[in-house]
């Protein structure tokens, strides 16, 4: 569509990388590629980071600096931007501005896990989000989410009609499908980080991510005796005291085999994926779950939880497990390490399936069709 201008609230790029960040980056990078005349405006406090993250966007796209770093952006910064630039439509994650505005709104609600798993979230967290998320959903001209699981959750908790909600799934960056030399990746990780032959988990640290179950499985199996390290990559987004105390209590030889890396740049993260012997994603609750499909795209042996939105990854076959059953996880870890799961041809088939189903170009095309109906 020609002469289309989209404003994107991109304040999530001011903080640690997360699923919402990946969604915006993947979707709008693909949109710019598919629709070269599309004008994209993005708002955030850290506009220098936006320019770096979206270096592929055309020069006429703009990065607009917010005045406020808090929720005040919805009352001051964003209304002024909409009035000045008059975009055809504006895209928000979870929350859109209150009040009246002539601009049409897209709202993407990635999940309502705080309602499905209330024990992992405070009462105040749930209370305020339910108020603002529901109002934003009802106000939107286009309402999207990232999985069928999250769609059903929005219908159940907010009473919104099923037909009003469109699924625009997350996807995998093209760089995860490029050919690579696994031995070269292993050497890179060993030379820079001193780690080899490792099991990998990439995720923010919070209770629902189930880090403690994976660590307990590793300790029960005494995998350090086989010279197999366990690597956790992700920042501490929540107060998962149980897991953090477990890390602090590690002693002696075992401690040298457990690694936690708070955050990495994209290139080093990619090399960690490529060099892994096994990737495990034991999360109990996800609105989508990008890391498992990134690992499978690279042809890495992957064990993944079978709950919430992760149940959609049925193509993993015997790689799925119950995140509440530690014995099942331990059994599958041993089978995967001993090459009794995932023959080479199956890994290739899984990677090809991910490439066909989880494409940013495919999601961007579906997204644009929704916009064309209302603009």
Helices and strands as residue ranges (DSSP letters): E 5-9, G 11-14, H 19-34, E 39-44, H 47-53, E 62-65, G 71-74, H 77-85, E 89-93, E 104-108, H 113-116, G 118-120, H 123-139, E 142-145, H 148-158, G 162-164, E 165-167, G 174-177, H 182-193, E 199-202, G 207-209, H 211-221, G 223-226, E 230-233, H 241-249, H 252-255, E 258-261, H 266-275, E 278-281, H 290-297, E 302-305, G 308-312, G 314-319, E 320-321, H 326-337, H 344-357, H 360-374
